[in-house]
Amino acid sequence: MTDSTADPLYTAKAQVAKVSGLHRRAVLEAGGEIDFGVHGPIKDFYRLESAEDLPLPVDYVVAAAGG
């Protein structure tokens, strides 16, 4: 029988901070920075005209999965 609570192979470490409004910035342990927020249909649906167009967090997830 195997131990189902094995140690994780990898743990991602990042810090996320609010820049302004819906603009967030993630700083990765390796030193990269990623800005994200809202754009397109999401921005339109919530009537966020004043928000800066930035990629959604899910845009990065999809890109990472494809990479």
N, C-alpha and C positions, 0 to 999 in steps of 0.2 A: 504494500500500500504506500502511496506517495503522500507527502505532506502538502495539503491544499493551500497552506499559508506560506508558501515559499517567499523568500526575499524578492523584491522587484528587480528586474533586470536593469531598468533605467527610471530615474525620476527627473522630470523636467523641472527646472528652477527658473522662475521669471518673476519680476515685479511689475505690477500694473498700477499706474497712477492717472488720475484725472488731470487733463491739461486745461480744458475749459468746456463747458456745456456737455456735449456728447463725445467730445474728442478725448481719447485715451491713448496712453503711450505705454507699451510694454518694453521692458529692458530684459534681454536674455542673459543668462549666466555667461555665455560666450562673448558678450559685449555688443551684440546687435540690438538695434531699437526698431520697434514696429509701431506705427501710428494707425489707429482704427477709430471708426465712428459709424456713420450711416451715409447712405447714398441711394439714388434711384427710387424704385417703388416703395421701399420702406420709408424713406424720407418724405415722399409724396403722401403716403397713407397717413402718416402722423402729422402732416402739414408742418414740416420743419424747414421752412424756407430759409431761415437764417443760419441753419447748420451748414458747416463746411462739408463738401463732398469728400468722404474718406471711405476706404474699404471697410466692409462689415467684418467682424471677427470670423464669421463663417466663410468669408472669401479666403482667408488665410488657411482655414482648415481644409477646404476643398483643394487649394493649391498645394498644400503639404501632402495630401493624400495622393495627388497626381504626380508628385515629385518622386 
